[in-house]
Amino acid sequence: TWGRLSVLAQWRSEARIAFEVSPKAFTPPPKIWSAVVHVTPLAEPRFPATPKTLEQVTMAGFGQRRKMLRQSLKQVSADAIALCEAAGVEPTLRAENLDIQAFCGLARALDAQRAAG
């Protein structure tokens, strides 16, 4: 599933599943399979964004997973709808529906909103 850690990791690195690990490898065995992930850092982030602001946007977005962005982003912006519009993101979407580029756009729009503000 898509989450905050996935967004932040894939923004700065190339991640791939190296292999899966059976539940029998653990004591007590979990009810799920695990995976070992190979992470290779990128020379530059995939899209421009301030790291701290991107962390804040992903924390707000995924902190209330079932909320629409217009509600969840109120934690970081007094006008979450304007923030979404400035980033070209539909405010009725949920965080799990966005890609990395959209999150970076929200972070840049938040930085601009704060600078104007």
PyMOL commands that set and color helices and strands:
alter all, ss='L'
color gray80, all
select helices_A, chain A and resi 4-12+23-25+51-63+69-75+80-87+95-97+100-116
alter helices_A, ss='H'
color red, helices_A
select strands_A, chain A and resi 13-21+34-41
alter strands_A, ss='S'
color yellow, strands_A
deselect
rebuild
show_as cartoon
